[in-house]
């Protein structure tokens, strides 16, 4: 067996065993359309509504991560924002786009919440408060994903390549919401040495990350320093959702896809 492949498989096995040992529960691998799904249940029970089901794949196909997590202000952690219907109705958070007025691909984006809600609004409410409900979606994952380049894990899609090929064109600026940004000189790709002997080096690309994140999404909240070597972290930290794990355990391609990061060949 190829040595690199053997090492990668061994690390995946170790990672899975550590996860099982820490939790006592074997984690179910989500289906492609479930990967990145977030269930929001801060206040739903108080209003006799089902929790909100947020599908990341629909939104990341249309908007960059920075637009939502920096310009609009969603926290990176589930439940961390404390979104209320009144916030949406006033044009904040989900209501920034889901206001019945903003256009996307020539179609108005449906309004999330109304200041003057009535009994007739329940049908509209369950478009988002859909956990356990039979709700028809405007988007079919398999139809959407059919023309896109494929990957092995996560959604089964190579989002990076899809953007490079122009198959998706995520919006990076919302008029009246996003601040004007000046272009910055990006660092060149650099390598990070793994702690396991024989494992390929990690190649980190600022260019690839800034397409989706800008600078503010990672610095300083996730990575305090902006100089190589300033931040110290390990695979255990990452698997716990720290540093790279803030995205690569939830929405971006998962840790099981070792070769996406450990991509520099080992030289004898």
PyMOL commands that set and color helices and strands:
alter all, ss='L'
color gray80, all
select helices_A, chain A and resi 3-23+44-47+56-60+65-72+85-89+93-96+119-125+141-145+159-164+206-213+235-239+245-248+258-260
alter helices_A, ss='H'
color red, helices_A
select strands_A, chain A and resi 38-40+52-54+103-104+107-108+190-192+201-204+262-264
alter strands_A, ss='S'
color yellow, strands_A
deselect
rebuild
show_as cartoon
